[in-house]
Amino acid sequence: MTGVVVVGAQWGDEGKGKIVDWLSERADVIVRFQGGHNAGHTLVVGEEIYRLHALPSGVVRPGKLSIIGSGVVLDPWHLVEEIGHIRAQGIGVTPKTLMVAENAPLILPLHGALDRARESLGSVAKIGTTGRGIGPAYEDKVGRRAVRVADLADKATLEARLDRTLAHHNALRRGLGLPAVDRAGLMARLMEVAPRILEYAAPVWQVLADARKNSRRILFEGAQGALLDIDYGTYPFVTSSNVLSGHAATGAGMGPGAINFVLGIVKAYTTRVGEGPFPTELKDADGRRLGQRGHEFGVTTGRKRRCGWFDACLLRQTCATSGVNGIALTKLDVLDGFEEIRVCVAYELDGRRLDCLPTAAGLQARCTPVYETLPGWSESTEGARSWGALPANAIKYVRRVEELIGCPVAMLSTSPKREDTILVTDPFAG
């Protein structure tokens, strides 16, 4: 058995969807282990484009088992809608190809309402959430008042869980000037969607234990990026779950021994959506050029992404905290045509040189990047499928990135298309 974890190593949007899709051809089981439908993964397969949010990226591969683990917070109505969309594109989704953890907590409409109400408060700094209720749903999970998938199977249990949830939320809503939740209406909606979710419900920990026992290859798929991790990201401008590879085992229901290789997905430059520090952000023509060439708009929200040069300091941190064995470098082709390319190798803070970003938000805001300048290339790297097809300066750039972050490149992506991938080290080779 080989277990491979795929994690974003920046602020998300690194191209995880394509890489997971590519690796899923070699896997038997694909598990989504954290996050919610605030994630957005775009897969380009031939002429077809699939945009996924809650479903694991492996769902487009025939004959593969996709699993939504208990580390995910699940909007049941969104899942039903997304399954409908993917079926309309010719992808079969059945209880034999998709399973949902019975103990996965649900995102309810009240969670999204709370999320949006908080973001709209003029007196409180915005976090930059998607407004889809991810954070409030995780709050209810740790507060032991969540409604879970298994609760949908029993009306009496569901009512008791819902009453506990509403006791908390109605008090919050009063403070925010929102009306009380329509309990009867919400209960009716849950009972209506229940059979459409329960057909996929399963004790996935047991399914995965059997898969491991039978030497099946398991691919663990994360959402967002390590710099948005609730503990090790740029707090408080982070997501509400643990994004790092260590959470793959917990979020799937397996022990850490199930993980053999950690692949960090890294964009050849840096982007960020929403608020928070971004030391290498570019607000000039180069930043606009990166955004335009990279089509840097969020899959989930459509928000324009902030763009900047590659930050090796941050990558050293995320490679360490996630125990990355190799990186998949994506969107190298976006750098085509730049005469010079800059890479952040350190920070300067109050006259001192630092090799990592400080934890304190006030110090982060005062850090300025120290750059190393590398020669660019005029030739195109788009669609390259071998090292020999890459310009010499593009190869030098990749090698310098490896040196600066202390981690080898295992894969290289040169376009959104599935086939435009250079494999250096197969994570499933064991």
URJOLIN-V530405 format. One record per pair of residues at least 24 apart in sequence whose C-alpha atoms are under 10 Angstrom apart, sorted by the first residue. I is the first residue (numbers start at 1). J is the second residue. D is the distance in whole Angstrom. If there is no record, write none. Layout:
[[I/J/D] [I/J/D]]
//
This chain:
[[1/211/8] [1/212/6] [1/213/8] [1/214/8] [1/215/4] [1/216/5] [1/217/5] [1/218/8] [1/258/8] [1/259/9] [1/260/9] [1/428/9] [1/430/8] [2/27/9] [2/212/8] [2/215/7] [2/216/7] [2/217/5] [2/218/6] [2/219/8] [2/257/10] [2/258/7] [2/259/7] [2/260/6] [2/261/8] [2/427/9] [2/428/6] [2/429/8] [2/430/6] [3/27/9] [3/29/10] [3/30/10] [3/212/9] [3/215/10] [3/216/9] [3/217/6] [3/218/5] [3/219/6] [3/220/7] [3/249/10] [3/256/10] [3/257/9] [3/258/6] [3/259/5] [3/260/5] [3/261/7] [3/262/9] [3/427/9] [3/428/8] [3/430/9] [4/30/10] [4/217/8] [4/218/6] [4/219/5] [4/220/6] [4/221/9] [4/245/10] [4/248/10] [4/258/9] [4/259/6] [4/260/6] [4/261/5] [4/262/6] [4/263/7] [4/427/7] [4/428/7] [4/430/9] [5/30/10] [5/31/9] [5/32/10] [5/33/10] [5/218/9] [5/219/6] [5/220/5] [5/221/6] [5/222/8] [5/244/10] [5/245/6] [5/246/9] [5/247/10] [5/248/7] [5/249/9] [5/258/10] [5/259/7] [5/260/8] [5/261/6] [5/262/5] [5/263/6] [5/264/8] [5/322/10] [5/324/9] [5/427/9] [6/32/10] [6/219/7] [6/220/6] [6/221/5] [6/222/6] [6/223/9] [6/244/9] [6/245/8] [6/248/9] [6/261/9] [6/262/6] [6/263/5] [6/264/6] [6/265/7] [6/324/9] [6/327/9] [6/328/9] [6/427/10] [7/220/9] [7/221/7] [7/222/5] [7/223/7] [7/224/8] [7/225/7] [7/226/7] [7/243/7] [7/244/7] [7/245/6] [7/248/9] [7/262/8] [7/263/6] [7/264/5] [7/265/6] [7/266/9] [7/318/10] [7/322/8] [7/324/9] [7/327/10] [8/221/9] [8/222/7] [8/223/7] [8/224/6] [8/225/4] [8/226/6] [8/227/9] [8/228/9] [8/243/8] [8/244/8] [8/245/9] [8/263/9] [8/264/6] [8/265/5] [8/266/7] [8/267/9] [8/318/9] [8/322/10] [8/327/10] [8/328/10] [9/224/9] [9/225/5] [9/226/5] [9/227/7] [9/228/9] [9/243/9] [9/244/9] [9/263/9] [9/264/5] [9/265/6] [9/266/6] [9/267/9] [9/314/9] [9/315/7] [9/316/10] [9/317/9] [9/318/6] [9/319/7] [9/321/10] [9/322/8] [9/324/9] [9/327/9] [9/328/10] [10/224/8] [10/225/5] [10/226/6] [10/227/5] [10/228/8] [10/233/9] [10/264/9] [10/265/8] [10/266/7] [10/267/8] [10/269/10] [10/270/7] [10/271/8] [10/272/8] [10/310/10] [10/311/9] [10/314/8] [10/315/7] [10/317/10] [10/318/8] [10/319/10] [11/224/7] [11/225/5] [11/226/7] [11/227/5] [11/228/6] [11/229/9] [11/233/9] [11/234/9] [11/238/9] [11/239/10] [11/266/10] [11/267/10] [11/270/8] [11/271/7] [11/272/6] [11/273/8] [11/274/10] [11/278/10] [12/39/9] [12/40/9] [12/222/10] [12/223/7] [12/224/4] [12/225/4] [12/226/8] [12/227/8] [12/228/8] [12/243/10] [12/265/9] [12/266/9] [12/267/9] [12/270/10] [12/271/8] [12/272/7] [12/273/8] [12/298/10] [13/39/9] [13/40/8] [13/41/8] [13/42/10] [13/223/9] [13/224/7] [13/225/8] [13/265/9] [13/266/9] [13/267/8] [13/270/9] [13/271/8] [13/272/8] [13/273/9] [13/296/9] [13/297/9] [13/298/8] [13/299/9] [13/305/9] [14/41/10] [14/224/9] [14/225/8] [14/264/9] [14/265/6] [14/266/6] [14/267/5] [14/268/9] [14/269/9] [14/270/9] [14/271/8] [14/272/10] [14/328/9] [14/329/9] [14/330/7] [14/331/8] [15/40/10] [15/41/7] [15/42/8] [15/43/9] [15/265/7] [15/266/8] [15/267/7] [15/328/9] [15/329/9] [15/330/7] [15/331/8] [15/413/9] [15/415/10] [15/416/8] [16/40/9] [16/41/7] [16/42/9] [16/43/9] [16/57/9] [16/221/8] [16/222/8] [16/223/8] [16/224/9] [16/225/10] [16/264/9] [16/265/6] [16/266/9] [16/267/10] [16/328/9] [16/330/9] [17/41/5] [17/42/6] [17/43/6] [17/44/9] [17/50/10] [17/51/9] [17/52/8] [17/56/9] [17/57/6] [17/58/9] [17/221/9] [17/222/10] [17/223/9] [17/265/10] [17/416/10] [17/418/10] [18/42/7] [18/43/5] [18/44/7] [18/45/9] [18/57/8] [18/58/10] [18/330/9] [18/413/9] [18/415/10] [18/416/7] [18/417/8] [18/418/6] [18/419/10] [18/421/10] [19/43/9] [19/57/9] [19/221/10] [19/263/10] [19/265/8] [19/328/8] [19/329/10] [19/330/9] [19/411/9] [19/412/10] [19/413/8] [19/416/9] [19/418/8] [19/421/9] [20/56/9] [20/57/6] [20/58/7] [20/219/8] [20/220/9] [20/221/7] [20/222/10] [20/265/10] [21/45/9] [21/56/9] [21/57/6] [21/58/5] [21/59/9] [21/60/8] [21/61/8] [21/418/8] [22/57/9] [22/58/9] [22/61/9] [22/417/10] [22/418/6] [22/419/8] [22/420/10] [22/421/9] [23/58/9] [23/219/8] [23/418/10] [23/426/9] [23/427/9] [23/428/8] [24/57/8] [24/58/6] [24/59/9] [24/60/9] [24/61/7] [24/64/8] [24/65/10] [24/66/10] [24/217/9] [24/218/9] [24/219/7] [24/220/10] [25/58/8] [25/61/7] [25/62/9] [25/63/10] [25/64/8] [26/64/10] [26/217/8] [26/218/9] [26/219/9] [26/426/10] [26/427/10] [26/428/7] [26/429/10] [27/58/9] [27/64/8] [27/65/9] [27/216/8] [27/217/5] [27/218/6] [27/219/6] [27/220/10] [27/428/8] [28/58/10] [28/63/8] [28/64/6] [28/65/7] [28/66/9] [28/211/9] [28/215/10] [28/216/6] [28/217/5] [28/218/6] [28/219/8] [29/58/8] [29/59/10] [29/63/10] [29/64/6] [29/65/5] [29/66/6] [29/67/7] [29/97/9] [29/98/10] [29/207/10] [29/208/8] [29/211/8] [29/216/7] [29/217/6] [29/218/5] [29/219/6] [29/220/8] [30/56/7] [30/57/8] [30/58/6] [30/59/8] [30/64/7] [30/65/6] [30/66/5] [30/67/6] [30/68/9] [30/98/10] [30/217/9] [30/218/6] [30/219/5] [30/220/6] [30/221/7] [31/55/10] [31/56/7] [31/57/9] [31/58/8] [31/65/8] [31/66/6] [31/67/5] [31/68/6] [31/69/7] [31/98/10] [31/99/9] [31/100/10] [31/204/10] [31/208/9] [31/218/7] [31/219/6] [31/220/5] [31/221/6] [31/222/9] [31/248/9] [31/251/9] [31/252/7] [32/56/5] [32/57/8] [32/58/9] [32/66/8] [32/67/6] [32/68/5] [32/69/6] [32/70/9] [32/71/8] [32/72/7] [32/100/10] [32/219/9] [32/220/6] [32/221/5] [32/222/6] [32/223/8] [32/248/8] [32/251/8] [32/252/8] [33/67/9] [33/68/7] [33/69/5] [33/70/7] [33/71/5] [33/72/6] [33/73/10] [33/220/7] [33/221/6] [33/222/6] [33/223/8] [33/242/10] [33/243/9] [33/245/10] [33/247/8] [33/248/6] [33/249/8] [33/250/8] [33/251/5] [33/252/5] [33/253/9] [34/68/9] [34/69/7] [34/70/8] [34/71/5] [34/72/4] [34/73/7] [34/74/10] [34/220/10] [34/221/8] [34/222/6] [34/223/7] [34/224/9] [34/240/10] [34/241/7] [34/242/7] [34/243/7] [34/244/10] [34/247/8] [34/248/8] [34/250/9] [34/251/6] [34/252/8] [35/69/10] [35/70/10] [35/71/7] [35/72/5] [35/73/6] [35/74/9] [35/134/8] [35/135/9] [35/138/9] [35/222/7] [35/223/6] [35/224/8] [35/239/8] [35/240/8] [35/241/6] [35/242/8] [35/243/8] [35/251/10] [36/68/10] [36/71/9] [36/72/6] [36/73/5] [36/74/6] [36/75/8] [36/106/10] [36/107/9] [36/132/9] [36/133/9] [36/134/6] [36/135/9] [36/137/9] [36/138/10] [36/223/8] [36/224/10] [36/240/10] [36/241/9] [37/72/9] [37/73/8] [37/74/7] [37/75/7] [37/78/8] [37/79/9] [37/82/10] [37/107/10] [37/130/9] [37/132/8] [37/133/9] [37/134/8] [37/223/9] [37/300/8] [38/129/9] [38/130/6] [38/131/8] [38/132/7] [38/133/9] [38/134/7] [38/223/9] [38/224/9] [38/239/10] [38/298/10] [38/299/9] [38/300/6] [38/301/8] [39/130/9] [39/222/9] [39/223/6] [39/224/6] [39/298/9] [39/299/8] [39/300/7] [39/301/10] [40/223/8] [40/224/9] [40/298/7] [40/299/5] [40/300/5] [40/301/9] [41/223/9] [41/224/10] [41/298/10] [41/299/7] [41/300/9] [42/299/7] [42/300/10] [42/416/8] [43/416/7] [43/417/8] [43/418/8] [44/415/10] [44/416/6] [44/417/5] [44/418/6] [44/419/10] [45/416/9] [45/417/6] [45/418/6] [45/419/9] [46/417/7] [46/418/8] [46/419/9] [47/417/9] [48/89/8] [49/89/9] [49/416/10] [49/417/10] [50/85/9] [50/86/7] [50/89/8] [50/91/10] [51/82/9] [51/85/9] [51/86/9] [51/299/7] [51/300/9] [52/82/7] [52/83/10] [52/85/9] [52/86/8] [52/299/9] [52/300/9] [53/78/9] [53/79/9] [53/82/8] [53/223/9] [53/299/9] [53/300/7] [54/78/8] [54/79/6] [54/82/8] [54/83/9] [54/223/10] [55/79/7] [55/82/8] [55/83/8] [55/86/10] [55/98/9] [55/100/10] [56/98/9] [56/220/9] [56/221/7] [56/222/9] [56/223/10] [57/221/8] [58/97/10] [58/98/10] [58/219/9] [58/221/9] [59/83/10] [59/86/9] [59/91/8] [59/92/9] [59/93/8] [59/97/8] [59/98/8] [60/86/8] [60/87/10] [60/89/10] [60/90/9] [60/91/6] [60/92/8] [60/93/9] [61/91/8] [61/92/10] [61/97/10] [62/91/8] [62/92/8] [62/93/10] [62/97/9] [63/92/10] [63/96/9] [63/97/7] [64/96/9] [64/97/6] [64/98/9] [65/93/10] [65/94/10] [65/95/9] [65/96/7] [65/97/5] [65/98/6] [65/99/8] [65/218/10] [66/93/10] [66/95/10] [66/96/9] [66/97/6] [66/98/5] [66/99/6] [66/100/9] [66/219/10] [67/97/8] [67/98/6] [67/99/5] [67/100/6] [67/101/8] [67/200/9] [67/201/10] [67/202/9] [67/204/7] [67/207/10] [67/208/9] [67/220/9] [67/221/10] [67/252/8] [68/98/8] [68/99/6] [68/100/5] [68/101/6] [68/102/10] [68/104/8] [68/200/10] [68/201/9] [68/202/10] [68/204/8] [68/221/10] [68/251/9] [68/252/8] [69/99/9] [69/100/6] [69/101/5] [69/102/9] [69/103/8] [69/104/7] [69/202/10] [69/203/10] [69/204/7] [69/205/8] [69/220/10] [69/248/9] [69/249/10] [69/250/9] [69/251/6] [69/252/5] [69/253/7] [70/100/8] [70/101/5] [70/102/7] [70/103/6] [70/104/4] [70/105/7] [70/148/9] [70/149/10] [70/203/10] [70/204/9] [70/205/9] [70/250/8] [70/251/5] [70/252/6] [70/253/7] [71/101/9] [71/103/9] [71/104/7] [71/105/8] [71/138/9] [71/222/10] [71/241/8] [71/242/9] [71/247/8] [71/248/8] [71/249/9] [71/250/7] [71/251/4] [71/252/7] [71/253/9] [72/100/10] [72/101/9] [72/103/10] [72/104/6] [72/105/7] [72/106/9] [72/107/10] [72/134/9] [72/137/10] [72/138/9] [72/222/10] [72/223/10] [72/241/9] [72/251/7] [72/252/9] [73/103/10] [73/104/6] [73/105/5] [73/106/6] [73/107/6] [73/108/10] [73/133/9] [73/134/7] [73/135/9] [73/137/7] [73/138/7] [73/141/9] [73/146/10] [73/148/9] [73/149/10] [73/241/10] [74/100/9] [74/101/10] [74/104/7] [74/105/6] [74/106/5] [74/107/5] [74/108/9] [74/134/9] [74/137/9] [74/148/9] [74/149/9] [75/105/9] [75/106/6] [75/107/5] [75/108/7] [75/109/9] [75/111/10] [75/132/9] [75/133/9] [75/134/9] [75/137/10] [76/105/10] [76/106/7] [76/107/7] [76/108/8] [76/149/9] [76/190/9] [76/193/7] [76/194/8] [76/196/9] [76/197/7] [76/198/10] [77/106/10] [77/107/9] [77/108/9] [77/109/10] [77/189/9] [77/190/9] [77/193/7] [77/194/10] [77/196/9] [77/197/9] [78/107/10] [79/196/9] [79/197/8] [80/193/8] [80/196/7] [80/197/8] [93/200/10] [94/199/9] [94/200/8] [95/197/10] [95/198/10] [95/199/6] [95/200/5] [95/201/8] [95/202/9] [96/199/10] [96/200/8] [97/200/9] [98/199/10] [98/200/6] [98/201/9] [98/202/10] [99/197/10] [99/198/10] [99/199/9] [99/200/5] [99/201/6] [99/202/6] [99/203/9] [99/204/7] [99/207/9] [100/149/8] [100/197/8] [100/198/8] [100/199/9] [100/200/6] [100/201/5] [100/202/6] [100/203/8] [100/204/7] [101/148/9] [101/149/7] [101/150/9] [101/198/10] [101/200/8] [101/201/6] [101/202/6] [101/203/6] [101/204/5] [101/205/8] [101/251/10] [101/252/8] [101/253/9] [102/148/7] [102/149/5] [102/150/5] [102/151/9] [102/152/10] [102/197/10] [102/198/8] [102/200/9] [102/201/5] [102/202/6] [102/203/6] [102/204/8] [102/205/10] [103/147/9] [103/148/6] [103/149/6] [103/150/6] [103/151/9] [103/201/9] [103/202/9] [103/203/8] [103/204/9] [104/141/9] [104/146/9] [104/147/9] [104/148/6] [104/149/6] [104/150/8] [104/201/9] [104/251/9] [105/137/7] [105/138/8] [105/140/9] [105/141/7] [105/145/10] [105/146/6] [105/147/6] [105/148/4] [105/149/6] [105/150/9] [105/151/10] [106/134/10] [106/137/7] [106/138/9] [106/140/10] [106/141/9] [106/146/7] [106/147/6] [106/148/5] [106/149/7] [106/151/10] [106/152/10] [107/132/8] [107/133/7] [107/134/7] [107/135/10] [107/136/8] [107/137/6] [107/138/9] [107/140/9] [107/146/9] [107/147/8] [107/148/9] [108/132/10] [108/133/8] [108/134/10] [108/136/9] [108/137/8] [108/146/9] [108/147/9] [108/186/9] [108/190/9] [109/133/8] [109/181/9] [109/186/8] [110/136/9] [110/137/9] [110/165/10] [110/166/9] [110/169/8] [110/170/9] [110/173/9] [110/180/10] [110/181/7] [110/182/10] [110/186/9] [111/135/8] [111/136/5] [111/137/6] [111/138/10] [111/139/10] [111/140/9] [111/169/9] [112/136/8] [112/137/9] [113/173/9] [113/178/9] [114/169/8] [114/172/8] [114/173/8] [114/176/9] [114/178/9] [117/173/9] [117/176/7] [117/177/9] [117/178/9] [118/176/8] [121/176/9] [125/275/9] [126/236/10] [126/237/9] [126/274/9] [126/275/7] [126/276/9] [127/235/9] [127/236/7] [127/237/5] [127/238/8] [127/239/9] [127/274/7] [127/275/6] [127/276/8] [128/237/7] [128/238/9] [128/239/10] [128/273/8] [128/274/5] [128/275/5] [128/276/8] [129/237/9] [129/238/9] [129/239/8] [129/240/10] [129/273/9] [129/274/7] [129/275/9] [129/301/10] [130/273/10] [130/274/9] [130/300/8] [130/301/7] [130/303/10] [131/301/9] [132/300/10] [134/239/8] [134/240/7] [134/241/9] [135/238/10] [135/239/7] [135/240/5] [135/241/8] [136/169/10] [136/240/9] [137/240/9] [138/240/7] [138/241/7] [139/240/8] [139/241/10] [140/164/10] [140/165/8] [140/168/9] [140/169/10] [143/168/10] [149/194/8] [149/197/8] [149/198/7] [149/200/10] [149/201/7] [149/202/10] [150/194/10] [150/197/10] [150/198/8] [150/201/8] [150/202/9] [150/203/10] [151/194/9] [151/198/10] [152/190/7] [152/191/7] [152/192/10] [152/193/9] [152/194/5] [152/195/8] [152/197/8] [152/198/7] [153/191/9] [153/194/7] [153/195/8] [153/197/10] [153/198/7] [153/201/10] [154/191/9] [154/194/10] [155/187/9] [155/190/10] [155/191/8] [158/187/8] [158/190/9] [158/191/9] [159/183/9] [159/184/10] [159/187/7] [162/186/9] [162/187/8] [203/253/9] [204/252/8] [204/253/7] [204/254/10] [205/250/10] [205/251/10] [205/252/7] [205/253/5] [205/254/7] [206/253/8] [206/254/9] [207/253/10] [208/252/8] [208/253/8] [208/254/7] [208/258/10] [209/253/9] [209/254/7] [209/255/9] [209/258/9] [212/254/9] [212/258/8] [217/428/8] [218/258/9] [218/259/9] [218/260/10] [218/428/9] [219/248/10] [219/259/9] [219/261/10] [219/427/10] [219/428/9] [220/245/9] [220/248/6] [220/249/9] [220/251/9] [220/252/8] [220/259/9] [220/262/9] [221/245/9] [221/248/8] [221/252/10] [222/247/9] [222/248/8] [222/251/10] [225/264/9] [225/265/9] [225/266/10] [225/272/10] [225/318/9] [226/264/9] [226/265/10] [226/314/10] [226/315/9] [226/317/9] [226/318/6] [226/319/9] [226/321/8] [226/322/8] [227/272/10] [227/314/8] [227/315/9] [227/317/9] [227/318/7] [228/272/10] [228/276/10] [229/318/10] [232/317/9] [232/318/9] [232/321/8] [232/359/9] [233/318/9] [233/359/9] [234/276/7] [234/277/7] [234/278/9] [234/357/9] [234/358/9] [234/359/7] [234/360/9] [234/361/8] [234/364/9] [235/276/8] [235/277/9] [235/359/8] [235/360/9] [235/361/8] [236/275/10] [236/276/8] [236/361/9] [237/274/8] [237/275/6] [237/276/5] [237/277/8] [237/361/10] [238/274/10] [238/275/9] [238/276/8] [243/322/9] [244/318/8] [244/319/10] [244/321/7] [244/322/5] [244/323/9] [244/324/10] [245/319/10] [245/321/8] [245/322/5] [245/323/7] [245/324/8] [246/321/9] [246/322/7] [246/323/8] [247/322/9] [260/325/9] [260/427/9] [260/428/9] [260/430/7] [261/323/9] [261/324/8] [261/325/6] [261/326/8] [261/426/10] [261/427/6] [261/428/8] [261/429/10] [261/430/8] [262/319/9] [262/322/8] [262/323/7] [262/324/5] [262/325/5] [262/326/7] [262/327/8] [262/427/8] [263/319/9] [263/322/9] [263/323/9] [263/324/6] [263/325/6] [263/326/5] [263/327/5] [263/328/7] [263/409/9] [263/410/8] [263/411/9] [263/427/7] [264/315/9] [264/318/9] [264/319/7] [264/322/8] [264/323/9] [264/324/6] [264/325/8] [264/326/6] [264/327/5] [264/328/6] [264/329/9] [264/407/10] [264/409/9] [264/410/9] [264/411/10] [265/324/10] [265/326/9] [265/327/6] [265/328/5] [265/329/6] [265/330/7] [265/409/10] [265/410/10] [265/411/9] [265/412/10] [266/310/9] [266/315/8] [266/327/6] [266/328/6] [266/329/5] [266/330/6] [266/331/9] [266/409/10] [266/412/10] [267/310/8] [267/327/10] [267/328/8] [267/329/6] [267/330/5] [267/331/6] [267/332/8] [267/334/10] [267/412/10] [267/413/9] [268/309/8] [268/310/6] [268/311/9] [268/328/10] [268/329/6] [268/330/6] [268/331/6] [268/332/5] [268/333/9] [268/334/8] [268/335/8] [268/343/10] [268/397/9] [268/398/9] [268/401/9] [268/412/10] [268/413/10] [269/294/10] [269/307/8] [269/308/6] [269/309/5] [269/310/4] [269/311/8] [269/312/10] [269/329/10] [269/330/9] [269/331/8] [269/332/8] [269/334/9] [269/335/8] [269/341/9] [269/342/9] [269/343/9] [270/305/10] [270/306/8] [270/307/6] [270/308/5] [270/309/6] [270/310/5] [270/311/7] [271/296/8] [271/304/10] [271/305/6] [271/306/5] [271/307/4] [271/308/6] [271/309/8] [271/310/9] [272/296/9] [272/298/10] [272/304/9] [272/305/6] [272/306/5] [272/307/7] [272/308/9] [273/297/9] [273/298/7] [273/301/10] [273/302/10] [273/303/7] [273/304/7] [273/305/5] [273/306/6] [273/307/9] [274/303/8] [274/304/9] [274/305/8] [274/306/8] [275/306/10] [276/361/9] [276/364/10] [276/365/9] [277/361/8] [277/362/10] [277/364/7] [277/365/6] [277/366/10] [277/367/10] [278/306/9] [278/307/9] [278/308/8] [278/311/10] [278/364/9] [278/365/9] [278/367/10] [278/368/10] [278/369/10] [279/308/8] [279/309/9] [279/311/8] [279/314/10] [279/344/9] [279/347/8] [279/357/9] [279/364/8] [279/365/8] [279/366/9] [279/367/7] [279/368/6] [279/369/6] [279/370/10] [280/306/10] [280/307/8] [280/308/5] [280/309/6] [280/310/7] [280/311/7] [280/342/10] [280/343/9] [280/344/7] [280/347/10] [280/367/10] [280/368/8] [280/369/6] [280/370/9] [280/371/9] [281/306/7] [281/307/6] [281/308/4] [281/309/7] [281/310/10] [281/311/10] [281/369/10] [282/306/8] [282/307/6] [282/308/5] [282/309/7] [283/307/8] [283/308/8] [284/308/10] [286/338/9] [286/341/10] [289/334/9] [289/335/9] [289/338/10] [290/334/7] [290/335/8] [290/338/10] [291/334/9] [292/334/9] [293/331/10] [293/333/9] [293/334/6] [293/335/9] [293/336/9] [294/331/7] [294/332/10] [294/333/9] [294/334/6] [294/335/9] [294/415/10] [295/334/9] [308/342/9] [308/343/10] [308/344/10] [309/341/8] [309/342/6] [309/343/6] [309/344/7] [309/369/10] [309/371/9] [310/341/9] [310/342/7] [310/343/5] [310/344/6] [310/345/9] [310/371/10] [310/401/9] [311/342/9] [311/343/6] [311/344/5] [311/345/7] [311/346/9] [311/347/10] [311/369/9] [311/370/10] [311/371/9] [311/401/9] [311/404/10] [311/405/9] [312/343/7] [312/344/6] [312/345/6] [312/346/8] [312/355/9] [312/356/9] [312/371/10] [312/400/10] [312/401/7] [312/402/9] [312/403/9] [312/404/6] [312/405/6] [312/406/9] [313/343/10] [313/344/7] [313/345/6] [313/346/6] [313/347/8] [313/354/9] [313/355/6] [313/356/5] [313/357/7] [313/369/9] [313/404/8] [313/405/7] [314/344/9] [314/345/9] [314/346/9] [314/355/9] [314/356/7] [314/357/7] [314/405/9] [315/356/9] [315/401/10] [315/404/9] [315/405/6] [315/406/9] [315/407/9] [316/355/9] [316/356/8] [316/404/8] [316/405/5] [316/406/7] [316/407/8] [317/355/10] [317/356/7] [317/357/9] [317/405/9] [318/405/10] [319/405/8] [319/406/8] [319/407/7] [320/405/10] [320/406/10] [320/407/10] [324/407/8] [324/408/9] [325/407/7] [325/408/8] [325/409/9] [325/410/9] [325/427/9] [326/402/9] [326/406/10] [326/407/6] [326/408/5] [326/409/6] [326/410/5] [326/411/8] [326/424/10] [326/425/8] [326/426/10] [326/427/8] [327/402/9] [327/405/10] [327/407/7] [327/408/6] [327/409/5] [327/410/5] [327/411/7] [327/412/8] [327/425/10] [328/408/9] [328/409/6] [328/410/6] [328/411/4] [328/412/6] [328/413/7] [328/421/10] [328/422/9] [328/423/9] [328/424/9] [328/425/10] [329/398/8] [329/401/10] [329/408/10] [329/409/7] [329/410/8] [329/411/6] [329/412/5] [329/413/6] [329/414/9] [329/421/10] [329/422/10] [330/411/8] [330/412/6] [330/413/5] [330/414/6] [330/415/8] [330/416/9] [330/421/9] [331/381/10] [331/382/9] [331/412/8] [331/413/6] [331/414/6] [331/415/6] [331/416/8] [332/380/10] [332/381/7] [332/382/8] [332/384/10] [332/394/8] [332/397/10] [332/398/9] [332/412/8] [332/413/7] [332/414/6] [332/415/8] [333/379/10] [333/380/7] [333/381/5] [333/382/5] [333/383/8] [333/384/9] [333/390/10] [333/394/9] [333/413/8] [333/414/6] [333/415/7] [334/380/9] [334/381/9] [334/382/8] [334/414/9] [334/415/9] [335/376/8] [335/377/8] [335/378/9] [335/380/9] [335/381/9] [335/382/10] [335/394/9] [336/376/7] [336/377/6] [336/378/6] [336/379/7] [336/380/6] [336/381/7] [336/382/8] [336/391/10] [336/394/9] [337/376/7] [337/377/6] [337/378/4] [337/379/7] [337/380/8] [337/381/10] [338/375/8] [338/376/5] [338/377/6] [338/378/7] [339/374/9] [339/375/6] [339/376/5] [339/377/6] [339/378/7] [340/373/7] [340/374/6] [340/375/5] [340/376/5] [340/377/8] [341/371/10] [341/372/8] [341/373/6] [341/374/5] [341/375/6] [341/376/6] [341/377/9] [341/397/9] [342/370/10] [342/371/6] [342/372/6] [342/373/5] [342/374/6] [342/375/9] [342/376/9] [343/369/9] [343/370/8] [343/371/5] [343/372/5] [343/373/6] [343/374/8] [343/397/10] [343/400/9] [343/401/8] [343/404/9] [344/368/10] [344/369/6] [344/370/6] [344/371/4] [344/372/6] [344/373/9] [344/404/9] [345/369/8] [345/370/6] [345/371/6] [345/372/7] [345/401/10] [345/404/7] [345/405/9] [346/370/5] [346/371/7] [346/372/9] [347/371/9] [374/400/9] [380/414/10] [381/413/10] [381/414/6] [381/415/9] [382/413/9] [382/414/5] [382/415/6] [382/416/9] [382/420/8] [383/413/8] [383/414/5] [383/415/6] [383/416/9] [383/417/8] [383/419/8] [383/420/5] [383/421/8] [383/422/10] [384/412/9] [384/413/8] [384/414/6] [384/415/8] [384/419/9] [384/420/6] [384/421/7] [384/422/8] [385/412/9] [385/413/8] [385/414/8] [385/415/10] [385/419/8] [385/420/5] [385/421/5] [385/422/5] [385/423/8] [386/412/9] [386/420/9] [386/421/8] [386/422/6] [386/423/8] [386/424/9] [387/412/9] [387/422/7] [387/423/9] [387/424/9] [390/414/10]]
//
